[in-house]
């Protein structure tokens, strides 16, 4: 089990570490990151101003290639009667000179002109089936017709860039006149650098160009390698601070600890049975075997066991792999063909053999023939004490895992049940495109005729993902050092009623008040951040007047504290319609009626909707995966510890058979004997609990505070439960042999003495 755990962890770690390595120019591809001072700290983002890339090409000729791309977004793709949402990006023509996405049909390098696009193999299959896709015309967003210029291989799952279609950046520029403003940080800039580029010198040049053309004086930029983009994606005050590499490290630590527990079992049983092999060692030494030769023999035995275990573990892994692939959503089986994995696997087998065999080899080979052959040898208290220490270490790890499992489970449940601040049940988010945003009032009237709909509104963002931010607003009492980052959203009338959001004071937007077009709502977090004094209502923020303060509610990241929010009225084009359903008994029929109403206005667009409650729970999928992994390997660690304890209990009960028989002859009862044996093996459990508890308290407290603003504290009940569970499992483990030893017939044991 220890090696199986190690193999699975190697597969997962290898998959994570192989991110973006399919790129031919993997080591020389860089993106631009930007540091900007906000609210007393530095925020880092990959979003760049679009005009920067062409300027870099002109002013820094040392750069081999520079290209822009948008962030992936959903585009409506129509071919004949087929209408699909596909993930798309817009890029410059040099994109394929930087990136390696092999073309299966056509020439990708020459296909990013204003009339053609590049699509992936899967997208081609979805749109055209088995027909040849080249030169076929598709319509994007029901506006732009394009011919398919090339088909490329599907993007690997562990890529920094994901897309189904690549569209010309020129079209994006033409459709969005704001793109070429230097103060709009909305695109990604990719660069292919010459080998051995001096990054310090390059970063200085990049900042000179940025300062020369941009009015943003509190922004700096630096080149960041593609090789670190996924694994080291977290920044603190402008400097890399871990990221997904922490997951790799965590998996490695879990695997090493589980493997250590398995190796300790081998060490303990090997040394506990030293008396049985002592005469063999003595005879070999008498016949001329050196200690070096004996060490080689015992290490060879350990290596043989390790190799056999490795082969069995590979077979078990192959059986378990489909479940892990489905669970993690990662093609782990592909890693079996990678050289990196097999090197890691060989090293894992060697490491396990050496770790498990080195101490028993040194211990067994030191026996003196004069003692072991004259029956004067005993492994003594020293060996027993060392084994007790190893068992204690096993239970330190196991108890730590059990505490971690309980903490993770309770906190994920706590976060999942966190009060949202509004009524998220039966709230449907409908993504609208085409002409539907312009005809919202007509759509609203059609929806009012559906019996199971109670309220309707519209919003610029998904309620769970409000992305627009601003930090240039002024308000009464603002000082120069006070810089608050606000999230911003735009909504239609009836917003708070539809989502079930309570007002702290003031009112929602109302058609009866014509001045509401220059009004705004703020949440309590915004009031605290601006340090506004009463009366808050009537306060000017920028050009808008506060007419209402809402209770804080959960949006964006549900594990973080609620950020300051400003909500504006917008009766024009909004891309999300929010519908409140009365009940869920006729959900399918109601959704069919909503789709029919939408199609009557927007016949060429697919009907796309989601229940916000389901979307909210999807956020915790990654957390649940971590929870299950900790559960699995924590259980394995505990079972391995108990298995080792079971083996030792069997050996000790057998070794103490004479002592137990004499005790019974002298009147000791079965309960006394059971208690004596159980106490010996429960001692390392209690010591392990005392050592593991403060370690768990310190490390898990730090982990919780760094990953979530909303979490449970580590109460004494968690530690008590972990201690009880461990003691209970250990007690069951040793009770079998304790009861068996207590029930022996002294006459059978002592008749040969």
Protein Blocks (a to p, Z undefined) as FASTA:
>chain_A
ZZmmmmmmmmmmmmmmmgoklpmklmmgccddddddeehiacddfbdcfklmmmmmmmmm
mbmbdcdddddddddddehjbccddddddddfklmmmpccddfedjfklmmcfkbccddf
klmmmmnomacfehpacdehhlaccddfbdcddddfkbfbdcfbdcdfklmmmmmmklmp
cklcfbccdddddehiafklmmmmmmmmmmmmpmblkbccddddfklmmmmmcceehiae
ejjklmmmmmmmmmmmmmmmmmmmmmmmmmmmmmmmmmmmmmmmmnopafklmmmmmmmm
mmmmmmmmmmmmmmmmmmmmmmmmmmnopafklmmmpmklmmmmmmmmmmmmmmmmmmmm
mmmmmpcfklmmnopacebjmlmmmmmmmmmmmmmmmmmmmmmmmmmmmmmmmmmmpceh
iafehpacdddehjllmmmmmmmmmmmmpmklmbdcddfbdfklcfbdcfkbccehiafk
lccddddddddehklmmnopacfbhcdddfklmklmmgccddfklmmmnopacdfehpag
hjaccfbdcddddehjlkbccddddddddfbdcfbdcdddfblklmmmmmmmmmmmmmmm
mmmbccddddfklmmmmmmmmmmmmmmmmmmmmmmmmmmmmmmmmmmmmmmmmmmmmmmm
mmmmnopafklmmmmmmmmmmmmmmmmmmmmmmmmmmmmmmmmmmmocbdcdddfklmmm
mmmmmmmmmmmmmmmmmmmmmmpcfklmmmmZZ
